[in-house]
């Protein structure tokens, strides 16, 4: 096949329908395939999707694969990737709608650049307002800046701020959101599949980091537009917005990432830097009347898995990726 498109469902059949409808005119049934992976939803949504495929007459280009377990975003995508041999793999959240021409636009750009391994579109809200989807790699200093959120420290470490400004021109960031990403088969053959040690979050930054270490380029391509209904496939973004406590899997993924790239000692140092930054923010909140920007119990939750940060995950959710965010807020 030329292109395999992987869509993960975890109790979001209505979103899956909207996503598939946006792909209908952009895939060639003779060369492309769409694989919907149900991540053991257990709510009957797999049957709804199966019926939907028949009712909409999508059988020629859409297939449903049911995973026996919910292994999360990375594991679900790997299930889909293993079912199809293709030159390109598009991982796309169920809470997305591809604008006309977006898929072909990204494939064309990938084909024109031999050293390019991954490409992501401009993610936007339904009204066309762009979303941040390009980032620098997260480092221990990034966590200091995240905890503090003060311009004094930000100016001292400008290269460590995670989120990059929205660009109208193509750029090559360290990593891009996997809410929608096209990956060349050659990258997967060299780097491997997504790390299933991440249940949700940090899997995208991890994969881009591996790809870059292997010499592949990562490109943001704003000529392709994809609507992203952020938070539709998982609760983290909404909880973060309300400063509510995030699920344990978010912090488990965070711990895995920092231990993987900076060692267990580096993870501890990272947490200490975050706590120092939080102390700075707390002083500003107390005496400068600044509003709190951290989530409930975050100062405790960042220590999740600190004794065994590489252990395999478990838990609910697992419907979509979408970027960890430069400020630590998904």
C-alpha positions as CSV (number, residue, x, y, z in Angstrom):
1,X,0.0,0.0,0.0
2,X,1.0,3.6,-0.5
3,X,-0.5,4.9,2.8
4,X,-1.9,3.3,5.9
5,X,-3.9,5.6,8.2
6,X,-4.3,4.5,11.8
7,X,-7.2,5.8,13.9
8,X,-7.4,4.8,17.6
9,X,-10.8,4.5,19.2
10,X,-11.4,4.4,22.9
11,X,-15.1,5.0,23.5
12,X,-15.3,7.8,20.9
13,X,-17.3,6.3,18.0
14,X,-18.9,9.7,17.0
15,X,-15.5,11.3,16.7
16,X,-14.2,8.4,14.7
17,X,-17.1,8.9,12.3
18,X,-16.3,12.5,11.8
19,X,-12.6,11.7,11.3
20,X,-13.3,9.0,8.7
21,X,-15.8,11.2,6.9
22,X,-13.0,13.8,6.4
23,X,-10.7,11.1,5.0
24,X,-13.2,9.7,2.5
25,X,-12.3,11.9,-0.4
26,X,-8.6,11.9,0.3
27,X,-7.8,8.2,0.2
28,X,-7.4,5.9,-2.9
29,X,-9.0,2.5,-2.1
30,X,-6.6,0.9,-4.5
31,X,-3.5,2.2,-2.8
32,X,-4.5,3.3,0.7
33,X,-6.1,1.7,3.8
34,X,-7.5,3.1,7.0
35,X,-7.3,0.9,10.1
36,X,-9.5,1.8,13.1
37,X,-8.1,0.1,16.2
38,X,-10.5,-0.3,19.0
39,X,-8.5,-0.2,22.2
40,X,-10.7,-2.6,24.2
41,X,-13.4,0.1,24.7
42,X,-15.8,-2.4,26.3
43,X,-18.8,-0.1,25.7
44,X,-20.0,-1.4,22.4
45,X,-18.4,1.3,20.3
46,X,-16.5,-1.3,18.3
47,X,-19.9,-2.7,17.1
48,X,-21.1,0.8,16.3
49,X,-18.0,1.5,14.2
50,X,-18.4,-1.9,12.4
51,X,-22.0,-1.0,11.6
52,X,-21.0,2.5,10.6
53,X,-18.4,1.2,8.1
54,X,-21.1,-0.9,6.4
55,X,-23.8,1.8,6.5
56,X,-21.5,4.4,4.9
57,X,-20.1,1.8,2.4
58,X,-16.6,2.3,3.6
59,X,-15.6,-1.4,3.5
60,X,-13.2,-1.0,0.5
61,X,-10.9,1.3,2.4
62,X,-11.7,1.1,6.2
63,X,-11.1,-2.0,8.4
64,X,-11.7,-2.4,12.1
65,X,-9.2,-4.2,14.3
66,X,-10.1,-4.9,17.9
67,X,-7.2,-5.0,20.4
68,X,-7.8,-7.5,23.2
69,X,-6.3,-5.1,25.7
70,X,-6.1,-1.3,26.1
71,X,-2.3,-0.8,26.0
72,X,-2.6,3.0,25.4
73,X,-1.9,5.3,22.5
74,X,1.5,3.9,21.4
75,X,0.4,0.2,21.7
76,X,-2.8,0.9,19.8
77,X,-1.0,2.5,17.0
78,X,1.5,-0.3,16.8
79,X,-1.4,-2.8,16.5
80,X,-2.6,-0.8,13.5
81,X,0.8,-0.4,11.9
82,X,1.5,-4.2,12.1
83,X,-1.7,-5.0,10.1
84,X,-0.6,-3.1,6.9
85,X,2.6,-2.9,4.9
86,X,2.8,0.6,3.5
87,X,5.3,3.2,2.4
88,X,3.8,5.8,4.7
89,X,1.9,5.6,8.0
90,X,-0.4,8.4,9.1
91,X,-1.3,8.4,12.8
92,X,-4.3,10.6,13.4
93,X,-6.4,11.1,16.5
94,X,-10.1,10.3,16.4
95,X,-10.8,13.9,17.5
96,X,-9.5,15.3,14.2
97,X,-11.0,16.4,10.9
98,X,-8.6,16.5,7.9
99,X,-9.3,19.6,5.7
100,X,-9.5,18.8,2.0
101,X,-6.2,18.0,0.4
102,X,-4.3,17.8,3.7
103,X,-3.3,14.1,3.4
104,X,-2.0,14.4,-0.2
105,X,-0.2,17.6,0.7
106,X,1.8,15.9,3.4
107,X,2.7,12.8,1.4
108,X,3.9,15.0,-1.5
109,X,6.2,17.0,0.8
110,X,7.6,13.7,2.3
111,X,8.2,12.3,-1.2
112,X,10.1,15.4,-2.2
113,X,12.6,15.3,0.7
114,X,14.7,12.1,1.0
115,X,16.1,12.9,4.4
116,X,12.7,13.8,5.9
117,X,11.2,11.1,8.1
118,X,8.2,12.6,9.8
119,X,5.8,15.4,8.9
120,X,3.0,17.1,10.8
121,X,0.3,19.6,9.6
122,X,-1.0,22.8,11.0
123,X,-3.4,21.8,13.7
124,X,-6.2,24.3,14.2
125,X,-9.6,24.8,15.8
126,X,-12.8,24.5,13.7
127,X,-12.8,28.3,13.1
128,X,-9.2,28.1,11.7
129,X,-7.4,29.5,14.7
130,X,-4.0,27.7,14.8
131,X,-2.9,25.5,17.7
132,X,0.7,25.1,19.0
133,X,2.0,21.8,17.8
134,X,5.8,22.3,17.5
135,X,8.2,22.0,20.3
136,X,11.8,21.9,21.6
137,X,12.9,18.8,23.4
138,X,12.0,18.9,27.1
139,X,15.0,19.0,29.4
140,X,15.5,19.3,33.2
141,X,15.8,23.1,32.7
142,X,12.4,23.0,30.9
143,X,10.9,21.7,34.1
144,X,12.4,24.5,36.1
145,X,10.9,27.0,33.8
146,X,7.5,25.1,33.8
147,X,7.4,25.2,37.6
148,X,8.3,28.8,37.9
149,X,6.7,30.4,34.9
150,X,8.5,33.7,35.3
151,X,10.0,35.8,32.6
152,X,13.2,36.3,34.5
153,X,14.2,32.6,34.3
154,X,12.7,32.2,30.8
155,X,15.0,34.9,29.5
156,X,18.0,33.2,31.2
157,X,17.3,29.9,29.4
158,X,15.6,30.8,26.1
159,X,16.5,27.6,24.3
160,X,14.7,25.4,26.9
161,X,11.2,26.7,26.6
162,X,9.3,23.8,25.2
163,X,6.6,25.4,23.0
164,X,7.5,27.1,19.7
165,X,5.4,30.0,18.4
166,X,2.9,29.1,15.6
167,X,4.6,29.5,12.2
168,X,3.0,30.2,8.8
169,X,6.1,28.8,7.2
170,X,7.6,25.3,7.2
171,X,10.0,24.7,10.1
172,X,12.0,21.8,11.5
173,X,11.2,21.6,15.2
174,X,12.7,19.1,17.6
175,X,9.3,17.3,17.7
176,X,5.7,17.6,16.6
177,X,2.4,16.6,18.0
178,X,1.3,13.1,17.1
179,X,-2.4,14.2,17.0
180,X,-1.6,13.9,13.3
181,X,1.7,12.8,11.9
182,X,3.0,10.9,8.8
183,X,5.9,8.6,9.3
184,X,8.0,7.0,6.5
185,X,8.2,3.2,6.6
186,X,12.0,3.5,6.4
187,X,11.9,5.3,9.8
188,X,9.9,2.6,11.4
189,X,12.3,0.0,9.9
190,X,15.3,1.8,11.4
191,X,13.9,3.2,14.6
192,X,11.2,0.6,15.4
193,X,7.6,1.0,16.5
194,X,6.4,3.4,19.2
195,X,7.6,2.8,22.8
196,X,4.7,0.9,24.5
197,X,6.1,1.9,27.8
198,X,4.2,5.1,27.4
199,X,0.5,4.7,28.0
200,X,-0.3,8.2,26.8
201,X,1.8,11.4,26.4
202,X,5.5,11.7,25.8
203,X,5.3,9.0,23.2
204,X,5.5,11.6,20.4
205,X,8.5,13.5,21.8
206,X,10.2,10.1,22.5
207,X,9.7,8.9,18.9
208,X,10.9,12.2,17.3
209,X,14.0,12.1,19.5
210,X,14.8,8.6,18.4
211,X,14.2,9.5,14.7
212,X,16.4,12.6,15.0
213,X,19.2,10.6,16.6
214,X,19.0,8.2,13.6
215,X,19.4,11.1,11.3
216,X,15.9,11.7,10.1
217,X,14.3,15.1,9.7
218,X,11.1,16.3,11.4
219,X,9.0,18.9,9.5
220,X,6.0,21.1,10.3
221,X,4.1,21.6,7.1
222,X,1.5,24.4,7.5
223,X,0.1,24.0,4.0
224,X,-1.8,21.0,5.3
225,X,-4.6,21.9,7.7
226,X,-6.2,19.5,10.2
227,X,-8.8,20.4,12.7
228,X,-8.0,19.1,16.2
229,X,-10.8,19.1,18.8
230,X,-8.2,19.0,21.6
231,X,-9.3,16.9,24.5
232,X,-11.9,14.9,22.7
233,X,-10.0,11.7,22.9
234,X,-8.7,12.0,26.5
235,X,-9.3,14.0,29.7
236,X,-5.8,15.4,30.3
237,X,-6.1,18.7,28.4
238,X,-9.4,19.6,30.0
239,X,-8.1,18.7,33.5
240,X,-5.0,20.8,32.9
241,X,-7.0,23.7,31.7
242,X,-9.0,23.6,34.9
243,X,-5.9,22.9,37.0
244,X,-7.4,19.7,38.2
245,X,-5.4,16.6,39.0
246,X,-4.1,14.8,36.0
247,X,-4.3,11.0,35.6
248,X,-1.4,8.9,37.0
249,X,-0.4,7.7,33.5
250,X,0.6,11.3,32.5
251,X,3.2,11.4,35.3
252,X,4.3,7.9,34.7
253,X,5.0,8.8,31.1
254,X,6.9,11.9,32.2
255,X,9.0,9.8,34.6
256,X,9.8,7.3,31.8
257,X,10.9,10.0,29.4
258,X,13.3,11.8,31.8
259,X,14.7,8.6,33.1
260,X,15.2,7.2,29.6
261,X,17.1,10.3,28.3
262,X,18.7,11.7,31.5
263,X,19.0,8.6,33.8
264,X,17.1,7.9,37.0
265,X,19.4,10.4,38.8
266,X,18.5,12.9,36.0
267,X,14.8,12.3,36.8
268,X,15.3,13.1,40.4
269,X,17.3,16.3,39.5
270,X,14.5,17.2,37.1
271,X,11.9,16.9,39.8
272,X,14.0,19.0,42.2
273,X,14.3,21.7,39.6
274,X,10.6,21.7,39.1
275,X,10.0,22.0,42.9
276,X,12.5,24.9,43.0
277,X,10.6,26.6,40.2
278,X,7.3,25.9,42.0
279,X,8.7,27.6,45.1
280,X,9.6,30.7,43.1
281,X,6.0,30.7,41.7
282,X,4.5,30.2,45.2
283,X,6.4,33.3,46.4
284,X,5.0,35.3,43.5
285,X,1.5,34.0,44.2
286,X,1.8,34.9,47.9
287,X,3.3,38.3,47.6
288,X,2.7,39.3,44.0
289,X,-0.9,38.2,43.8
290,X,-0.2,35.9,40.8
291,X,-2.6,33.1,40.0
292,X,-1.6,29.5,40.4
293,X,-0.7,27.7,37.2
294,X,0.0,24.2,38.4
295,X,-2.4,21.3,38.6
296,X,-3.8,19.9,41.9
297,X,-1.2,17.7,43.6
298,X,1.3,18.2,40.9
299,X,4.1,18.7,43.4
300,X,3.5,15.2,44.7
301,X,2.5,13.5,41.4
302,X,5.7,14.4,39.6
303,X,7.4,11.9,41.9
304,X,5.3,9.0,40.5
305,X,7.3,6.0,39.5
306,X,10.5,7.6,40.7
307,X,11.8,4.3,42.1
308,X,10.9,2.4,38.9
309,X,10.4,4.9,36.1
310,X,10.8,2.3,33.3
311,X,8.0,0.0,34.4
312,X,5.3,-0.9,31.9
313,X,2.1,1.1,32.1
314,X,-1.5,0.3,32.8
315,X,-4.8,2.1,33.2
316,X,-7.7,3.6,31.3
317,X,-7.9,6.0,28.5
318,X,-5.6,5.5,25.5
319,X,-7.6,7.1,22.8
320,X,-5.3,9.8,21.5
321,X,-2.0,11.6,21.5
322,X,-1.5,15.3,20.9
323,X,1.6,16.5,22.5
324,X,2.9,17.0,25.9
325,X,3.1,20.8,25.4
326,X,6.0,23.1,26.1
327,X,4.8,24.3,29.4
328,X,4.2,20.8,30.8
329,X,0.4,21.1,30.2
330,X,-1.0,18.8,27.6
